[in-house]
Amino acid sequence: MLSSSMVARILFLLLLALNIGAAAWLLFAPTPEARAPRLTDPGVPMLQLLSERDAAIAHPELDSVPESEADLANDVCRTLGPFRTQADARAAATALRPLVKRSRTRETQQTQTRGYWVYFAAAPSREQALASARQLAERKVRDYYVITAGEQQNMISLGLFRDQGNAERRRAELVALGFEPKIATRSEDLPLYWIDFALVGSELPADFAVSVPMPTGTGVTPATCF
């Protein structure tokens, strides 16, 4: 059995060993940066939080010295277009960019007629719409269709025409048989693309027509500067 003096000595040695171990850890422990595991392979940039990225680009380097208000007031601007496709506008904008001070691409909408529709207005009920269809059949009228669902339910389509004259002739034939058909214009909104640009000087660059692709129907017109 250990004596009280032996027990006290063992406890003293244990405390001394613990103190030495703690001092060695504080002295030789790696820094937090060194302990943090690398989350990407060598050569691959570390992920960056959006807040960090936004802070980094809050004051970006400018490619050129910004123009003064007096310079902007003296600029001469033009518009190139319209382009029917985004691909054509992109190709022209790429070719134009090194020739001008600045440029931008914008989109507008154009309503285009697709054709003409001859029809009977919607009947109060399906039964009345079918009755009108039977009357058409009795008078040897062909090429009609009773619409049975949707927003045009109970209407009777009597033909779609690209040319307005053909639609008018179809309507006249039906009027002569005692019917009262209507004609509606079918249209759709199509995008058009334009390139606004500020000139270096007051004239178009000498190689403008050669360098910038301009599909049939496009042209250059004066524009308000931006």
Z-matrix of the N, CA and C atoms (Angstrom, degrees):
N
C 1 1.455
C 2 1.536 1 109.63
N 3 1.378 2 114.93 1 133.19
C 4 1.457 3 119.75 2 -177.10
C 5 1.511 4 109.54 3 -73.23
N 6 1.316 5 112.80 4 143.39
C 7 1.454 6 117.89 5 176.64
C 8 1.508 7 109.42 6 -81.23
N 9 1.304 8 116.75 7 165.71
C 10 1.464 9 121.44 8 -179.01
C 11 1.509 10 111.28 9 -63.33
N 12 1.334 11 117.86 10 -31.86
C 13 1.469 12 120.36 11 179.98
C 14 1.524 13 110.69 12 -69.83
N 15 1.362 14 116.34 13 -36.76
C 16 1.468 15 119.68 14 178.59
C 17 1.526 16 110.35 15 -67.06
N 18 1.307 17 117.80 16 -41.43
C 19 1.461 18 121.93 17 179.04
C 20 1.529 19 110.52 18 -61.72
N 21 1.314 20 116.01 19 -42.48
C 22 1.464 21 119.75 20 179.79
C 23 1.516 22 110.64 21 -64.16
N 24 1.351 23 116.71 22 -38.60
C 25 1.469 24 119.45 23 179.80
C 26 1.530 25 111.30 24 -66.51
N 27 1.338 26 116.79 25 -41.55
C 28 1.478 27 120.41 26 179.96
C 29 1.525 28 110.58 27 -62.94
N 30 1.344 29 117.59 28 -44.19
C 31 1.460 30 121.08 29 178.20
C 32 1.515 31 111.24 30 -61.16
N 33 1.331 32 117.30 31 -39.71
C 34 1.467 33 121.25 32 179.03
C 35 1.524 34 111.04 33 -62.67
N 36 1.366 35 115.59 34 -42.49
C 37 1.463 36 119.00 35 -179.57
C 38 1.536 37 111.47 36 -67.38
N 39 1.340 38 117.66 37 -37.42
C 40 1.457 39 120.76 38 177.45
C 41 1.526 40 111.39 39 -63.55
N 42 1.339 41 116.88 40 -44.78
C 43 1.466 42 120.33 41 178.49
C 44 1.511 43 111.29 42 -63.06
N 45 1.329 44 116.48 43 -38.00
C 46 1.466 45 120.14 44 179.69
C 47 1.526 46 110.64 45 -65.43
N 48 1.366 47 115.48 46 -41.27
C 49 1.473 48 118.89 47 179.75
C 50 1.525 49 111.26 48 -65.13
N 51 1.331 50 117.24 49 -40.13
C 52 1.466 51 120.81 50 178.21
C 53 1.523 52 111.53 51 -63.14
N 54 1.333 53 117.55 52 -41.69
C 55 1.467 54 121.02 53 179.85
C 56 1.527 55 111.08 54 -64.78
N 57 1.331 56 115.95 55 -40.67
C 58 1.470 57 119.72 56 178.95
C 59 1.533 58 110.20 57 -64.64
N 60 1.360 59 116.98 58 -41.38
C 61 1.470 60 120.58 59 179.04
C 62 1.524 61 111.83 60 -63.48
N 63 1.340 62 117.26 61 -42.55
C 64 1.465 63 120.77 62 179.73
C 65 1.514 64 111.21 63 -64.32
N 66 1.337 65 116.80 64 -39.96
C 67 1.464 66 119.84 65 179.17
C 68 1.525 67 110.64 66 -65.65
N 69 1.320 68 117.42 67 -39.68
C 70 1.474 69 120.45 68 179.50
C 71 1.523 70 110.77 69 -65.60
N 72 1.317 71 119.08 70 -38.34
C 73 1.486 72 122.29 71 178.92
C 74 1.520 73 110.90 72 -63.78
N 75 1.349 74 116.59 73 -45.96
C 76 1.460 75 119.71 74 -179.76
C 77 1.524 76 111.66 75 -63.71
N 78 1.325 77 116.65 76 -32.70
C 79 1.462 78 121.04 77 -176.83
C 80 1.519 79 112.66 78 -78.39
N 81 1.333 80 116.44 79 -40.11
C 82 1.470 81 120.11 80 -172.25
C 83 1.536 82 114.23 81 -111.19
N 84 1.351 83 119.16 82 2.63
C 85 1.473 84 120.95 83 -178.22
C 86 1.526 85 109.81 84 -64.89
N 87 1.362 86 119.05 85 142.15
C 88 1.470 87 121.77 86 177.53
C 89 1.524 88 110.94 87 -68.26
N 90 1.344 89 115.34 88 154.08
C 91 1.468 90 120.76 89 177.90
C 92 1.523 91 109.52 90 -69.36
N 93 1.361 92 117.65 91 161.41
C 94 1.479 93 119.53 92 177.76
C 95 1.515 94 112.43 93 -56.37
N 96 1.359 95 117.02 94 -36.11
C 97 1.450 96 118.96 95 179.27
C 98 1.514 97 111.50 96 -65.40
N 99 1.317 98 115.87 97 -39.14
C 100 1.458 99 119.46 98 -178.76
C 101 1.510 100 111.72 99 -71.31
N 102 1.387 101 115.66 100 -33.59
C 103 1.464 102 118.54 101 -179.19
C 104 1.516 103 112.01 102 -74.35
N 105 1.359 104 118.39 103 -25.76
C 106 1.460 105 120.53 104 -175.93
C 107 1.513 106 110.45 105 -66.93
N 108 1.319 107 119.68 106 129.57
C 109 1.465 108 121.55 107 -179.56
C 110 1.521 109 110.70 108 -70.43
N 111 1.325 110 117.38 109 145.52
C 112 1.465 111 121.79 110 176.13
C 113 1.528 112 108.01 111 -78.43
N 114 1.348 113 115.17 112 127.44
C 115 1.468 114 120.28 113 -174.80
C 116 1.513 115 112.96 114 -96.28
N 117 1.318 116 118.27 115 -0.79
C 118 1.457 117 120.90 116 178.14
C 119 1.514 118 109.96 117 -132.19
N 120 1.317 119 116.27 118 161.01
C 121 1.455 120 120.75 119 175.86
C 122 1.522 121 109.89 120 -71.59
N 123 1.333 122 117.78 121 158.91
C 124 1.463 123 120.67 122 177.20
C 125 1.523 124 110.52 123 -56.68
N 126 1.334 125 115.53 124 136.11
C 127 1.464 126 119.70 125 179.03
C 128 1.506 127 114.18 126 89.80
N 129 1.350 128 118.23 127 -12.37
C 130 1.461 129 121.78 128 179.92
C 131 1.526 130 108.42 129 -97.70
N 132 1.342 131 119.36 130 126.53
C 133 1.463 132 120.85 131 -177.72
C 134 1.517 133 112.02 132 -64.59
N 135 1.322 134 115.21 133 148.39
C 136 1.456 135 121.14 134 179.13
C 137 1.524 136 109.93 135 -71.11
N 138 1.333 137 116.39 136 151.29
C 139 1.451 138 120.91 137 175.57
C 140 1.518 139 109.85 138 -64.38
N 141 1.339 140 116.21 139 147.93
C 142 1.448 141 121.51 140 -178.28
C 143 1.511 142 109.90 141 -128.70
N 144 1.344 143 116.97 142 132.64
C 145 1.445 144 121.25 143 178.47
C 146 1.518 145 110.12 144 -67.33
N 147 1.348 146 116.49 145 152.06
C 148 1.451 147 120.31 146 179.11
C 149 1.517 148 111.45 147 -59.42
N 150 1.344 149 116.07 148 -38.35
C 151 1.457 150 118.86 149 179.79
C 152 1.519 151 111.36 150 -63.90
N 153 1.355 152 116.27 151 -37.34
C 154 1.458 153 120.05 152 177.26
C 155 1.518 154 110.81 153 -67.69
N 156 1.359 155 115.88 154 -41.94
C 157 1.458 156 119.55 155 179.77
C 158 1.514 157 111.14 156 -64.03
N 159 1.352 158 116.75 157 -43.20
C 160 1.459 159 120.12 158 -178.86
C 161 1.527 160 110.91 159 -63.23
N 162 1.322 161 115.62 160 -37.25
C 163 1.461 162 118.67 161 178.21
C 164 1.521 163 111.09 162 -65.60
N 165 1.353 164 115.80 163 -34.08
C 166 1.460 165 119.85 164 -177.86
C 167 1.513 166 112.08 165 -71.92
N 168 1.357 167 116.97 166 -29.97
C 169 1.461 168 119.63 167 -176.34
C 170 1.520 169 112.18 168 -105.15
N 171 1.320 170 116.18 169 10.87
C 172 1.458 171 118.90 170 -179.26
C 173 1.522 172 111.00 171 -61.74
N 174 1.353 173 116.78 172 -31.52
C 175 1.457 174 121.47 173 179.60
C 176 1.522 175 108.71 174 -130.04
N 177 1.352 176 118.00 175 73.46
C 178 1.450 177 120.68 176 -176.32
C 179 1.519 178 111.79 177 -69.83
N 180 1.328 179 115.57 178 158.48
C 181 1.446 180 121.16 179 174.65
C 182 1.521 181 109.14 180 -74.99
N 183 1.314 182 118.18 181 133.62
C 184 1.450 183 122.08 182 178.67
C 185 1.521 184 109.97 183 -83.96
N 186 1.350 185 116.60 184 140.78
C 187 1.455 186 120.53 185 177.91
C 188 1.519 187 111.71 186 -70.12
N 189 1.307 188 116.80 187 -27.96
C 190 1.455 189 120.25 188 -179.83
C 191 1.516 190 109.20 189 -146.70
N 192 1.315 191 115.15 190 163.68
C 193 1.455 192 119.58 191 179.16
C 194 1.522 193 109.28 192 -69.70
N 195 1.350 194 118.95 193 127.24
C 196 1.470 195 119.94 194 -178.66
C 197 1.520 196 111.03 195 -62.46
N 198 1.336 197 115.25 196 146.62
C 199 1.454 198 120.34 197 -178.91
C 200 1.523 199 110.31 198 -75.89
N 201 1.314 200 114.43 199 148.56
C 202 1.458 201 119.48 200 175.19
C 203 1.529 202 109.38 201 -77.93
N 204 1.325 203 116.43 202 168.20
C 205 1.459 204 120.10 203 178.52
C 206 1.521 205 110.78 204 -61.77
N 207 1.348 206 117.01 205 -34.70
C 208 1.465 207 119.83 206 178.77
C 209 1.519 208 111.03 207 -65.78
N 210 1.345 209 116.34 208 -40.34
C 211 1.463 210 119.86 209 177.91
C 212 1.524 211 110.62 210 -63.38
N 213 1.332 212 116.28 211 -45.11
C 214 1.461 213 120.24 212 -179.82
C 215 1.522 214 111.21 213 -61.31
N 216 1.329 215 116.81 214 -36.93
C 217 1.459 216 120.22 215 -179.30
C 218 1.520 217 111.78 216 -67.19
N 219 1.327 218 116.74 217 -25.77
C 220 1.466 219 120.91 218 -178.81
C 221 1.525 220 112.81 219 -92.85
N 222 1.311 221 117.89 220 -2.09
C 223 1.466 222 120.44 221 -179.19
C 224 1.524 223 111.09 222 -65.37
N 225 1.332 224 115.09 223 151.26
C 226 1.459 225 122.63 224 173.71
C 227 1.520 226 107.33 225 -115.95
N 228 1.325 227 117.14 226 125.13
C 229 1.464 228 120.68 227 -173.43
C 230 1.530 229 110.86 228 -121.08
N 231 1.312 230 113.93 229 153.58
C 232 1.460 231 122.12 230 179.49
C 233 1.533 232 108.65 231 -138.16
N 234 1.326 233 115.59 232 163.06
C 235 1.466 234 122.70 233 174.05
C 236 1.523 235 108.78 234 -122.31
N 237 1.319 236 115.63 235 134.47
C 238 1.461 237 122.15 236 177.60
C 239 1.528 238 108.44 237 -112.63
N 240 1.327 239 116.45 238 127.96
C 241 1.461 240 119.60 239 179.23
C 242 1.517 241 111.05 240 156.40
N 243 1.317 242 119.05 241 -169.62
C 244 1.474 243 124.66 242 -3.20
C 245 1.523 244 112.31 243 -84.26
N 246 1.339 245 114.99 244 150.99
C 247 1.455 246 122.06 245 174.11
C 248 1.525 247 108.02 246 -103.18
N 249 1.318 248 115.70 247 135.98
C 250 1.462 249 120.21 248 -177.34
C 251 1.518 250 112.54 249 -81.21
N 252 1.329 251 116.80 250 -24.28
C 253 1.468 252 119.86 251 -178.08
C 254 1.523 253 109.57 252 -126.18
N 255 1.307 254 115.26 253 152.55
C 256 1.461 255 121.23 254 178.56
C 257 1.526 256 110.58 255 -66.58
N 258 1.335 257 117.50 256 -33.00
C 259 1.456 258 121.11 257 179.97
C 260 1.528 259 110.72 258 -64.72
N 261 1.338 260 117.37 259 -42.96
C 262 1.463 261 120.46 260 178.20
C 263 1.525 262 111.05 261 -63.18
N 264 1.328 263 116.75 262 -42.58
C 265 1.467 264 120.67 263 179.46
C 266 1.522 265 110.64 264 -64.31
N 267 1.323 266 117.29 265 -39.42
C 268 1.461 267 120.48 266 -179.33
C 269 1.532 268 111.15 267 -66.13
N 270 1.334 269 116.54 268 -40.83
C 271 1.466 270 120.19 269 179.65
C 272 1.530 271 110.79 270 -64.48
N 273 1.326 272 116.58 271 -42.72
C 274 1.461 273 120.00 272 179.37
C 275 1.528 274 111.32 273 -66.88
N 276 1.323 275 117.13 274 -40.56
C 277 1.466 276 120.72 275 -179.62
C 278 1.526 277 111.26 276 -63.68
N 279 1.330 278 116.68 277 -39.28
C 280 1.467 279 120.64 278 179.06
C 281 1.519 280 110.96 279 -64.26
N 282 1.337 281 116.78 280 -42.23
C 283 1.465 282 120.72 281 179.73
C 284 1.527 283 111.71 282 -71.26
N 285 1.314 284 117.25 283 -32.27
C 286 1.462 285 121.87 284 -176.16
C 287 1.523 286 112.87 285 -77.29
N 288 1.306 287 117.37 286 -31.66
C 289 1.467 288 122.19 287 -169.99
C 290 1.534 289 113.68 288 -52.69
N 291 1.352 290 120.08 289 -47.01
C 292 1.466 291 118.12 290 -178.19
C 293 1.532 292 114.18 291 -73.70
N 294 1.328 293 118.24 292 -7.02
C 295 1.461 294 121.57 293 -175.87
C 296 1.525 295 112.77 294 -96.58
N 297 1.330 296 117.80 295 -10.62
C 298 1.464 297 120.81 296 -172.32
C 299 1.520 298 110.55 297 -129.24
N 300 1.322 299 116.06 298 171.32
C 301 1.466 300 120.85 299 -179.10
C 302 1.517 301 111.51 300 -73.30
N 303 1.311 302 116.30 301 -42.80
C 304 1.458 303 121.91 302 178.82
C 305 1.519 304 108.15 303 -162.39
N 306 1.322 305 115.92 304 160.57
C 307 1.462 306 119.83 305 -179.34
C 308 1.516 307 109.55 306 -153.58
N 309 1.309 308 115.43 307 163.51
C 310 1.462 309 121.54 308 175.52
C 311 1.525 310 107.83 309 -152.03
N 312 1.329 311 115.73 310 152.12
C 313 1.467 312 121.88 311 177.37
C 314 1.523 313 108.24 312 -110.84
N 315 1.313 314 115.86 313 135.88
C 316 1.471 315 120.20 314 178.69
C 317 1.530 316 109.60 315 -134.61
N 318 1.334 317 114.57 316 162.84
C 319 1.466 318 121.16 317 -176.09
C 320 1.520 319 109.95 318 -122.81
N 321 1.319 320 116.23 319 138.96
C 322 1.462 321 121.98 320 172.34
C 323 1.529 322 108.20 321 -125.80
N 324 1.326 323 115.68 322 171.95
C 325 1.463 324 121.12 323 178.93
C 326 1.527 325 109.65 324 -116.39
N 327 1.318 326 115.45 325 140.10
C 328 1.456 327 121.04 326 176.71
C 329 1.523 328 109.19 327 -126.42
N 330 1.321 329 115.48 328 127.80
C 331 1.466 330 119.85 329 177.16
C 332 1.519 331 108.94 330 -82.52
N 333 1.314 332 115.49 331 124.53
C 334 1.468 333 120.78 332 -176.93
C 335 1.524 334 109.86 333 -122.79
N 336 1.324 335 115.56 334 134.90
C 337 1.467 336 120.39 335 178.86
C 338 1.518 337 110.11 336 -74.74
N 339 1.325 338 116.46 337 128.57
C 340 1.462 339 121.53 338 179.06
C 341 1.521 340 111.93 339 -98.07
N 342 1.321 341 117.58 340 -20.71
C 343 1.460 342 119.78 341 -178.41
C 344 1.517 343 110.92 342 159.01
N 345 1.337 344 115.39 343 -165.88
C 346 1.463 345 121.39 344 -174.81
C 347 1.528 346 109.38 345 -134.22
N 348 1.319 347 114.62 346 140.71
C 349 1.459 348 121.19 347 -175.76
C 350 1.528 349 109.40 348 -118.14
N 351 1.337 350 115.79 349 125.79
C 352 1.456 351 121.79 350 174.74
C 353 1.530 352 107.27 351 -100.48
N 354 1.342 353 117.50 352 131.23
C 355 1.465 354 119.69 353 -172.63
C 356 1.521 355 111.21 354 -157.56
N 357 1.333 356 114.80 355 164.61
C 358 1.457 357 121.90 356 167.81
C 359 1.530 358 107.69 357 -98.54
N 360 1.325 359 116.98 358 139.06
C 361 1.458 360 120.60 359 176.28
C 362 1.529 361 110.40 360 -60.39
N 363 1.313 362 115.68 361 158.70
C 364 1.463 363 120.48 362 -176.69
C 365 1.524 364 111.03 363 -61.11
N 366 1.320 365 115.86 364 131.94
C 367 1.468 366 121.63 365 176.05
C 368 1.527 367 109.08 366 -78.56
N 369 1.332 368 117.74 367 156.29
C 370 1.473 369 120.25 368 179.91
C 371 1.524 370 112.76 369 -60.81
N 372 1.332 371 118.32 370 -26.69
C 373 1.461 372 120.62 371 -177.67
C 374 1.520 373 109.50 372 -146.73
N 375 1.328 374 115.25 373 165.55
C 376 1.456 375 120.76 374 177.67
C 377 1.532 376 110.74 375 -63.50
N 378 1.339 377 116.30 376 -38.19
C 379 1.453 378 120.31 377 -179.28
C 380 1.531 379 111.43 378 -61.55
N 381 1.334 380 117.12 379 -40.35
C 382 1.461 381 120.39 380 179.60
C 383 1.528 382 111.21 381 -70.71
N 384 1.311 383 116.29 382 -35.04
C 385 1.463 384 119.78 383 176.68
C 386 1.521 385 109.87 384 -64.34
N 387 1.342 386 117.60 385 -42.36
C 388 1.468 387 121.01 386 178.64
C 389 1.526 388 111.14 387 -67.43
N 390 1.327 389 116.74 388 -33.09
C 391 1.460 390 119.98 389 177.40
C 392 1.533 391 110.61 390 -64.93
N 393 1.346 392 116.33 391 -40.36
C 394 1.474 393 119.87 392 176.48
C 395 1.525 394 110.59 393 -64.29
N 396 1.326 395 116.86 394 -37.25
C 397 1.464 396 120.72 395 178.29
C 398 1.524 397 110.83 396 -64.06
N 399 1.334 398 116.75 397 -38.67
C 400 1.468 399 120.09 398 178.61
C 401 1.534 400 110.74 399 -65.83
N 402 1.321 401 116.40 400 -37.29
C 403 1.458 402 119.63 401 177.34
C 404 1.531 403 110.95 402 -63.83
N 405 1.340 404 117.07 403 -38.38
C 406 1.466 405 120.67 404 176.58
C 407 1.527 406 110.46 405 -62.35
N 408 1.336 407 115.08 406 -43.90
C 409 1.466 408 119.34 407 -179.25
C 410 1.534 409 110.97 408 -64.42
N 411 1.337 410 117.32 409 -39.37
C 412 1.465 411 120.89 410 179.99
C 413 1.529 412 111.74 411 -63.02
N 414 1.333 413 117.27 412 -29.51
C 415 1.461 414 121.71 413 -179.98
C 416 1.538 415 111.63 414 -95.53
N 417 1.306 416 116.11 415 17.23
C 418 1.460 417 123.73 416 176.09
C 419 1.535 418 113.64 417 63.43
N 420 1.331 419 115.91 418 27.92
C 421 1.463 420 119.81 419 176.48
C 422 1.522 421 108.93 420 -84.19
N 423 1.305 422 115.78 421 129.41
C 424 1.469 423 120.44 422 178.51
C 425 1.533 424 109.63 423 -112.62
N 426 1.298 425 114.41 424 179.66
C 427 1.474 426 121.60 425 176.28
C 428 1.525 427 112.13 426 57.92
N 429 1.304 428 116.28 427 59.26
C 430 1.459 429 121.27 428 172.24
C 431 1.522 430 108.25 429 -133.86
N 432 1.312 431 115.27 430 161.31
C 433 1.465 432 119.26 431 -176.86
C 434 1.519 433 109.10 432 -148.40
N 435 1.336 434 116.71 433 128.04
C 436 1.463 435 122.03 434 177.36
C 437 1.532 436 108.13 435 -87.74
N 438 1.325 437 115.83 436 122.38
C 439 1.468 438 121.00 437 -179.71
C 440 1.526 439 108.30 438 -84.91
N 441 1.309 440 116.43 439 122.47
C 442 1.471 441 120.13 440 -171.34
C 443 1.530 442 114.07 441 -106.40
N 444 1.344 443 118.34 442 -1.77
C 445 1.464 444 119.20 443 -178.04
C 446 1.524 445 109.30 444 -154.44
N 447 1.336 446 115.03 445 163.67
C 448 1.454 447 120.41 446 176.15
C 449 1.513 448 113.34 447 88.20
N 450 1.338 449 115.35 448 -169.15
C 451 1.453 450 121.23 449 -176.55
C 452 1.530 451 112.03 450 -65.81
N 453 1.325 452 117.59 451 -23.87
C 454 1.469 453 121.37 452 -178.30
C 455 1.532 454 112.23 453 -102.70
N 456 1.308 455 115.77 454 23.13
C 457 1.461 456 120.79 455 -178.71
C 458 1.527 457 111.58 456 -55.94
N 459 1.348 458 115.73 457 138.81
C 460 1.462 459 125.12 458 179.04
C 461 1.533 460 113.61 459 70.59
N 462 1.329 461 116.99 460 10.49
C 463 1.456 462 120.14 461 169.63
C 464 1.530 463 108.09 462 -88.54
N 465 1.334 464 117.10 463 157.79
C 466 1.467 465 120.85 464 177.90
C 467 1.522 466 107.92 465 -119.14
N 468 1.316 467 115.36 466 118.82
C 469 1.460 468 120.61 467 177.81
C 470 1.523 469 109.11 468 -82.86
N 471 1.329 470 115.86 469 131.18
C 472 1.466 471 121.47 470 -177.15
C 473 1.529 472 112.21 471 -115.48
N 474 1.323 473 116.56 472 5.92
C 475 1.455 474 118.87 473 175.21
C 476 1.517 475 113.39 474 140.73
N 477 1.349 476 115.43 475 145.10
C 478 1.458 477 123.42 476 174.46
C 479 1.522 478 108.14 477 -112.37
N 480 1.329 479 116.92 478 133.33
C 481 1.463 480 121.16 479 -174.59
C 482 1.528 481 109.67 480 -135.09
N 483 1.336 482 115.45 481 138.32
C 484 1.462 483 119.89 482 174.57
C 485 1.528 484 110.69 483 -76.76
N 486 1.321 485 116.67 484 -36.34
C 487 1.454 486 122.14 485 -176.43
C 488 1.525 487 110.34 486 -96.98
N 489 1.316 488 116.62 487 131.63
C 490 1.458 489 120.48 488 -178.15
C 491 1.528 490 111.23 489 -64.34
N 492 1.336 491 118.13 490 -34.78
C 493 1.456 492 120.86 491 179.38
C 494 1.507 493 112.24 492 -61.30
N 495 1.339 494 117.26 493 -40.20
C 496 1.465 495 120.37 494 178.42
C 497 1.529 496 110.76 495 -65.53
N 498 1.336 497 115.88 496 -38.33
C 499 1.466 498 119.18 497 178.07
C 500 1.524 499 110.92 498 -64.49
N 501 1.334 500 116.99 499 -40.29
C 502 1.463 501 120.70 500 179.93
C 503 1.533 502 110.80 501 -65.94
N 504 1.328 503 117.97 502 -37.90
C 505 1.467 504 120.44 503 178.41
C 506 1.520 505 111.18 504 -66.09
N 507 1.328 506 116.93 505 -40.05
C 508 1.462 507 120.48 506 177.57
C 509 1.536 508 110.29 507 -61.67
N 510 1.318 509 115.84 508 -43.56
C 511 1.464 510 119.61 509 179.62
C 512 1.528 511 110.36 510 -63.61
N 513 1.343 512 118.00 511 -42.03
C 514 1.468 513 121.25 512 -178.96
C 515 1.521 514 111.05 513 -62.98
N 516 1.313 515 118.37 514 -38.58
C 517 1.464 516 121.77 515 178.22
C 518 1.527 517 110.62 516 -60.73
N 519 1.312 518 116.54 517 -41.59
C 520 1.463 519 120.36 518 -178.15
C 521 1.524 520 111.48 519 -74.23
N 522 1.315 521 116.81 520 -35.22
C 523 1.463 522 119.87 521 176.66
C 524 1.529 523 109.65 522 -62.91
N 525 1.330 524 116.94 523 -38.96
C 526 1.464 525 121.09 524 179.20
C 527 1.520 526 111.80 525 -63.42
N 528 1.339 527 117.08 526 -23.56
C 529 1.463 528 121.44 527 178.69
C 530 1.535 529 112.20 528 -91.16
N 531 1.319 530 116.42 529 1.50
C 532 1.464 531 119.57 530 177.06
C 533 1.518 532 115.00 531 98.74
N 534 1.300 533 118.19 532 8.63
C 535 1.469 534 121.10 533 179.87
C 536 1.537 535 110.66 534 -97.49
N 537 1.330 536 115.96 535 168.01
C 538 1.463 537 121.37 536 -179.64
C 539 1.532 538 109.87 537 -127.94
N 540 1.315 539 117.39 538 69.84
C 541 1.470 540 119.92 539 179.86
C 542 1.527 541 111.59 540 -75.37
N 543 1.313 542 116.12 541 161.35
C 544 1.460 543 122.88 542 178.31
C 545 1.538 544 108.84 543 -118.00
N 546 1.315 545 114.95 544 161.40
C 547 1.468 546 120.99 545 175.24
C 548 1.519 547 108.50 546 -122.56
N 549 1.324 548 116.86 547 131.82
C 550 1.458 549 122.62 548 176.67
C 551 1.530 550 109.21 549 -123.02
N 552 1.310 551 115.23 550 140.25
C 553 1.464 552 120.42 551 175.99
C 554 1.524 553 109.25 552 -83.08
N 555 1.301 554 115.76 553 129.87
C 556 1.476 555 121.43 554 177.75
C 557 1.517 556 107.63 555 -98.47
N 558 1.331 557 116.61 556 125.66
C 559 1.462 558 120.48 557 -176.80
C 560 1.516 559 110.46 558 -138.69
N 561 1.311 560 115.95 559 166.54
C 562 1.458 561 122.11 560 176.93
C 563 1.528 562 109.04 561 -148.64
N 564 1.330 563 115.80 562 154.32
C 565 1.465 564 121.23 563 177.72
C 566 1.519 565 109.10 564 -92.52
N 567 1.328 566 115.64 565 124.46
C 568 1.452 567 121.78 566 179.67
C 569 1.526 568 109.75 567 -113.97
N 570 1.348 569 118.33 568 143.15
C 571 1.467 570 120.26 569 179.36
C 572 1.527 571 111.53 570 -79.34
N 573 1.315 572 115.23 571 144.53
C 574 1.461 573 122.58 572 171.11
C 575 1.523 574 107.59 573 -124.90
N 576 1.326 575 117.00 574 144.36
C 577 1.461 576 121.73 575 -176.41
C 578 1.529 577 109.81 576 -118.09
N 579 1.332 578 115.59 577 139.24
C 580 1.460 579 123.04 578 -177.77
C 581 1.517 580 109.33 579 -130.60
N 582 1.326 581 116.23 580 151.78
C 583 1.471 582 121.23 581 175.92
C 584 1.527 583 107.72 582 -121.60
N 585 1.323 584 116.73 583 114.05
C 586 1.462 585 121.95 584 174.24
C 587 1.529 586 107.91 585 -91.61
N 588 1.328 587 117.30 586 139.48
C 589 1.467 588 118.77 587 -179.82
C 590 1.520 589 110.80 588 -149.96
N 591 1.338 590 115.32 589 152.36
C 592 1.459 591 122.88 590 176.35
C 593 1.520 592 108.57 591 -103.12
N 594 1.312 593 116.08 592 133.02
C 595 1.465 594 121.05 593 -176.29
C 596 1.519 595 111.69 594 -80.35
N 597 1.325 596 115.47 595 155.59
C 598 1.455 597 122.33 596 166.18
C 599 1.521 598 105.44 597 -92.81
N 600 1.328 599 116.77 598 97.74
C 601 1.454 600 120.25 599 -170.37
C 602 1.514 601 109.55 600 99.95
N 603 1.323 602 116.39 601 -159.12
C 604 1.464 603 120.11 602 -176.82
C 605 1.514 604 113.29 603 -114.02
N 606 1.334 605 118.38 604 -3.57
C 607 1.447 606 122.39 605 -178.05
C 608 1.528 607 110.66 606 -120.68
N 609 1.316 608 115.69 607 155.21
C 610 1.457 609 119.86 608 175.40
C 611 1.525 610 109.93 609 -62.75
N 612 1.335 611 118.31 610 146.27
C 613 1.465 612 120.51 611 176.07
C 614 1.518 613 111.07 612 -56.25
N 615 1.331 614 116.23 613 148.37
C 616 1.458 615 120.64 614 -176.33
C 617 1.524 616 112.09 615 -60.39
N 618 1.332 617 117.00 616 -34.39
C 619 1.464 618 120.43 617 -177.56
C 620 1.528 619 112.64 618 -96.60
N 621 1.328 620 116.80 619 17.78
C 622 1.464 621 120.68 620 -177.24
C 623 1.523 622 111.19 621 -57.96
N 624 1.341 623 116.95 622 -53.27
C 625 1.464 624 120.66 623 -174.84
C 626 1.516 625 112.08 624 -63.58
N 627 1.334 626 116.73 625 -28.82
C 628 1.464 627 120.73 626 -178.89
C 629 1.524 628 111.09 627 -82.85
N 630 1.322 629 116.88 628 -37.10
C 631 1.467 630 121.26 629 -172.22
C 632 1.526 631 113.76 630 -85.44
N 633 1.335 632 116.81 631 -32.54
C 634 1.469 633 120.18 632 -172.71
C 635 1.530 634 109.95 633 -101.52
N 636 1.346 635 118.09 634 119.50
C 637 1.476 636 120.26 635 178.52
C 638 1.526 637 110.74 636 -69.53
N 639 1.326 638 115.59 637 129.26
C 640 1.462 639 121.03 638 -178.49
C 641 1.524 640 108.73 639 -129.51
N 642 1.325 641 118.12 640 98.96
C 643 1.467 642 121.32 641 177.91
C 644 1.523 643 111.21 642 -59.50
N 645 1.314 644 115.99 643 161.36
C 646 1.464 645 121.36 644 177.83
C 647 1.535 646 110.43 645 -56.05
N 648 1.318 647 114.95 646 132.24
C 649 1.459 648 119.57 647 179.64
C 650 1.508 649 113.72 648 100.23
N 651 1.342 650 118.49 649 -11.96
C 652 1.465 651 120.39 650 178.58
C 653 1.523 652 109.83 651 -92.16
N 654 1.315 653 116.74 652 156.61
C 655 1.455 654 121.97 653 178.87
C 656 1.510 655 110.71 654 -161.90
N 657 1.326 656 115.83 655 174.78
C 658 1.464 657 122.46 656 -179.42
C 659 1.518 658 108.46 657 -111.56
N 660 1.324 659 116.17 658 129.58
C 661 1.458 660 121.59 659 179.37
C 662 1.524 661 109.94 660 -133.74
N 663 1.347 662 118.85 661 155.11
C 664 1.465 663 121.09 662 177.00
C 665 1.536 664 110.72 663 -60.72
N 666 1.316 665 115.10 664 151.07
C 667 1.474 666 119.79 665 -178.37
C 668 1.506 667 110.42 666 -147.47
N 669 1.309 668 115.60 667 157.33
C 670 1.469 669 121.78 668 173.60
C 671 1.521 670 109.01 669 -73.58
N 672 1.328 671 116.39 670 134.40
C 673 1.467 672 119.11 671 -178.01
C 674 1.525 673 111.67 672 -69.89
N 675 1.288 674 115.23 673 156.27
C 676 1.465 675 122.46 674 -175.34
C 677 1.523 676 109.99 675 -123.94
